[in-house]
């Protein structure tokens, strides 16, 4: 039984915010200052309230944690891949929460060389993340970067792999993205604005130099764009990528001549996206040029890269989204999406006998894995479904032989995928559009409206939410839950148009799709409002914020992770990380029509005096993508508006950022909180 305690009450200090003669009064604007001791005190009060209100679930949380942990093979390792004379392996050791990066020279039977043991590096750190690994062409040096706050602000360093010494070079306040030139002495890295965290500069660094001596190679002036530095699979070219939501541009440089000048590949044109792959004397370009909404593949000589030289290889198709390509000496591998499902297409360069890899399920995910070698017949890809653990498979494209290199182990002896049913059903949206829903549940479930169902969705940035396996999810399924993913508009699940129909002035389709999917699973008696739960994080947290304002009666409980809910204030503040780069996703609120449209759905600005579902809201104090104050203000305002006795929790990780806790086991503890929230509601039926 949940004890009822007095919830924290945030003090009210009205702040008037005006735009286009519209005055918004924000009573909790003061929470925007993480340096204010009163703000920290309030967050701590919310944490204490959450802990006190859920004290009766503490043992159950521990049980869930141990249960989920027991299914994980603790001494696990990745499938080795061979690159530039070495086999590279990522592995874990029993009882340790962080990965160990290692390699073996020439043979898997060679002596292991540990490159980085993150368990040692993370000692005495509340948060730790290793990124930006890049080994020099001569295999003697490695670039690496670390974030010890969780705000995605990295420090780049270099390790001598022969002596195991860390060089004196230290490059601070950067993105962590860096690549080597072919001289084993020069590296290029991306830097970011200290306030907005927009990646806006590319620098060149010589070994032994101080950071202030590094040469600025490129500065991106347009604050809706960000930059990155890449190296081609062929190892011949370095590339500066400039990208916004709907436009890209590349500059290239031969990696053998790091002191040369980067050359424009193709100038940016608003609305035209392209990405490049190099092989032999040509570049292969994936692009939406000439209104190819679902993208097409083109080819151009490496010495004539402007678009007037591009020749079409695979044309645009209305019903097939071209997502990516993988190039081999004798084969072109194409990753496509059709009717909401991943397809892998094998095309011999000879022009004869192309085919698709066969996949049986309708709730699966398949994608190419690590393929670093051109001169091979072997394609490495990954496959999983809602009930099938992830497998890494080596497929011979000539003989069709398939070798499973690794299948995710689910320990404990209890799991059998034949005990679960996978389904894909289609809900009808308000405007008549059919929305796919992928779901999984244990055999024996009866459609009587009494089943607890957790409906998850994201629906933004064109990110497709493919059906994937989760061993942790079994803790819900085995307790009677149905788990479902609503493939709503705003993602690219059914092609590029699916994304376009869920952004900018079409954004409300994302929200109504989710509500209609919720109504559908209720109508079909998979569940009922007393047993339906919703979950979303980040932009999916925005989704949660809208649906509880518009249709709170459909849900017994909602989980909102790092939710983007204060849309207006954030999008009007250009100093906040990511804001300007988001204009093509949400709209620029400095333009009246976008202001009014965003204002009409912004969760924080549309809270009503009504019943709200039970809610668990999580955030991180150091979050750089959705600032902690958005969920903090949202919860404070909800407390004053909700007309019921449902529970409302704000749980702030004071040591982490957008991705939550670091370390695989700490992350399980956060998941145990969410699962105990759901299962406790089912038990108590508040």
PyMOL commands that set and color helices and strands:
alter all, ss='L'
color gray80, all
select helices_A, chain A and resi 29-32+37-53+55-70+118-121+211-213+307-309+417-419+474-477+496-500+504-506+508-523+539-550+552-554+567-571+580-586+592-601+604-606+628-641+664-684
alter helices_A, ss='H'
color red, helices_A
select strands_A, chain A and resi 15-19+22-26+81-83+86-91+100-105+112-117+129-135+141-147+154-160+166-180+186-192+199-206+215-219+226-231+237-243+248-254+263-266+274-279+282-287+296-301+311-314+320-327+331-338+341-348+355-356+364-368+378-385+391-396+402-407+420-428+434-442+453-456+482-486+532-537+557-561+614-620+648-653
alter strands_A, ss='S'
color yellow, strands_A
deselect
rebuild
show_as cartoon
